[in-house]
Structures are given as C-alpha cells and as structure tokens.
Amino acid sequence: MAKILSPNYQSLIDSKYWENTSLSDMDAQQWEALCDGCAKCCLHKVIDDDAVETPHYTHEGEAGETVYFTQVACQYLHDKQCGCTVYTTRTQKVPHCVKLTQDNLDAVFYMPPSCAYRRLHENKPLPSWHPLLNKGKKSKMHQLDMSVRGKTISEENVFEEDLPEHIVIWPLEIAD
C-alpha cells in the first residue's frame, strides 16, 4: 500500500528547504522532516576511552574517547519500520535518549556519518537515498542497506556488559 504524503510534507519536499535554510533557521516541521528514519541513532554505542586499534569509530569524543556502534537497539525501536514506537515520550521512557536539536547538534558527536543533520552541519549534501530526495519514501534507503532494518537485536536480549561483543561497522558505511 502506497503511503500518502500530507500536503505539508509534500510542500516541504517540493521546496528543497534544506538547500537554502540553515539548520539553525529551520522550524520544527523542517527539522523533523530531515530525519531519514534510518534508526542508526537508536543503536547502543560503546564509548572507549582507551586507544583501540580498530577502524570502527565514528568520531573522536572528548580526551581520546572513541564511539563504537553496536547492533543492539533500543527496546522501543520497531525493527521493520525503523521508527520509535514511543517517539513523543521517548525521552521520558528512556532518560539517556537524546533529542537532537539545533542547540545540541555540536555536542552530539556520535551521529552516524550518513545522518542528514550531521551531513548538513558538515556542509555536505543529503545522500541520494534520503527520503526528501525520493518523494518522501524510504524504499531506496532500505534497498541500499542504509537503515537498521533487519540488522538489530533488542537491548532486552543483551546484558550491558556484553555490548562490546556486538560492535559493528555497517552503521558507518555510506552509499551516496
């Protein structure tokens, strides 16, 4: 069944606002529409403060901290739809869930390199598979394997101390 886009969302797509509106000037609707829905941000990360000889990190944090992605996802992630099942209350239900905003974008260094917010912040274009460039559809993103669809296990099935055993590199791969 085809998804019917709201007139507001369709007008956002048609306007290509992300090309001429800075992140700091975007309104709430524009900001939310930037999210591609890949759900990589819903993956648990391991922060290592020791030098580890492996290329799995996304970005250096503070004082040598390195962030590693795991295949372990938040219990509220819908694995097939790549969406949060409690989106509006996510920060209450999951206190460590970070709501990305214009004010904290600089400090959130663990977003994957494919993230639209991160890419625009780094003056890079949206990837070719982004839903805003594909009539609002996620199908190209899923076809190119740029989402977490079918790749995760729930945090309910993994002990926190076992997270390092689930480190993966696929969230860092980018198809443009």
C-alpha positions in Angstrom: 0.0 0.0 0.0 1.4 3.4 -1.0 2.0 6.0 1.7 0.0 9.1 1.1 2.0 12.2 1.9 0.4 15.1 3.7 0.2 18.3 1.7 2.6 20.0 4.2 5.2 17.3 3.8 4.9 17.3 0.0 5.3 21.1 0.0 8.5 20.7 2.2 9.8 18.2 -0.3 9.0 20.5 -3.3 10.6 23.5 -1.6 14.0 21.8 -1.1 14.3 23.9 2.0 17.4 22.0 3.2 19.4 23.6 0.3 18.8 27.2 1.4 17.8 27.1 5.0 20.5 26.7 7.7 19.9 24.2 10.4 19.7 26.9 13.0 16.9 28.7 11.0 14.7 25.6 10.4 11.3 25.4 12.0 10.1 22.3 13.9 8.5 20.8 10.8 11.5 21.3 8.6 13.8 19.9 11.4 11.8 16.8 11.9 11.5 16.1 8.1 15.3 16.0 7.9 15.4 12.7 9.7 15.7 9.9 7.2 14.4 7.3 9.5 17.4 5.0 9.3 17.2 4.5 13.1 21.0 4.3 13.5 20.8 6.7 16.3 18.7 4.1 18.2 21.6 1.7 18.3 23.5 1.4 21.6 27.0 2.7 21.4 30.1 1.8 23.4 32.4 4.6 24.4 36.0 3.5 24.8 38.5 5.8 26.5 41.5 3.7 25.7 43.3 3.6 22.4 41.8 0.6 20.5 43.4 -0.4 17.2 40.3 -0.8 15.1 38.6 1.4 12.5 35.1 1.1 13.9 34.8 4.6 15.4 32.6 7.4 14.1 34.2 10.4 15.6 36.6 11.3 18.4 34.8 12.5 21.5 36.5 14.1 24.5 40.0 13.3 25.6 40.5 10.3 23.3 37.1 8.8 23.7 36.0 6.7 20.8 32.4 5.8 19.9 31.6 2.3 18.6 28.2 1.3 17.2 26.6 -2.0 18.2 23.8 -4.0 16.6 21.9 -3.7 19.8 18.9 -1.4 19.6 16.6 0.4 22.0 13.7 -1.8 23.1 11.3 0.8 21.6 12.6 0.5 18.1 10.3 -1.1 15.5 12.9 -3.0 13.6 10.9 -3.3 10.3 9.7 0.3 10.2 12.9 1.8 11.6 10.9 4.0 13.9 10.4 4.6 17.6 7.2 3.2 19.0 7.1 5.8 21.8 8.5 8.8 19.8 6.7 11.6 21.6 7.5 10.3 25.1 10.9 8.7 24.3 13.0 11.0 26.5 10.8 10.2 29.5 10.8 6.5 28.9 14.5 6.3 28.0 16.3 9.0 30.0 19.5 8.6 28.0 17.7 9.1 24.7 19.0 12.3 23.3 16.6 14.6 21.4 18.7 16.1 18.7 18.1 19.9 18.4 19.8 22.9 16.9 21.2 23.7 20.3 22.9 20.4 20.9 24.0 19.4 17.4 27.6 20.4 18.1 27.8 18.2 21.2 26.3 15.1 19.6 29.4 13.6 18.0 28.1 10.1 17.8 25.6 10.5 15.0 26.5 8.3 12.0 28.2 9.9 9.0 25.1 9.3 6.9 22.9 11.3 9.3 21.2 14.2 7.4 21.7 16.5 10.4 25.4 15.7 10.6 25.9 16.0 6.9 24.2 19.4 6.6 26.1 20.5 9.7 29.3 19.5 7.9 28.2 21.3 4.7 27.6 18.1 2.8 24.6 17.3 0.7 21.9 14.9 1.6 22.7 11.4 0.4 20.9 10.3 -2.8 18.8 7.8 -1.0 17.3 10.3 1.5 13.5 10.2 1.6 13.4 14.0 0.9 15.0 13.3 -2.4 12.8 10.3 -3.1 9.2 11.6 -2.9 9.2 11.0 0.9 9.8 7.3 0.5 12.3 5.2 2.5 12.5 2.4 -0.1 15.8 3.5 -1.7 17.4 3.8 1.7 16.3 0.3 2.6 17.4 -1.1 -0.8 20.9 0.4 -0.4 21.0 -1.1 3.2 21.4 2.4 4.8 18.9 1.6 7.6 19.0 -0.7 10.6 16.1 -2.8 9.1 16.6 -6.4 9.9 20.0 -5.9 11.4 19.4 -5.4 15.1 18.7 -7.2 18.3 16.8 -5.7 21.2 18.5 -4.4 24.3 16.2 -6.7 26.2 18.2 -9.7 24.9 21.7 -8.4 25.8 23.4 -7.6 29.0 25.1 -4.2 29.1 28.5 -5.7 29.9 28.2 -7.8 26.6 27.7 -4.7 24.4 31.4 -4.8 23.1 30.7 -8.2 21.7 28.1 -6.7 19.4 30.2 -3.9 17.8 29.5 -3.5 14.1 30.9 -1.3 11.3 27.8 -1.2 9.0 26.3 1.9 10.5 29.4 3.9 9.3 29.0 2.9 5.7 27.6 5.4 3.3 26.1 5.0 -0.1 25.7 8.2 -2.0 
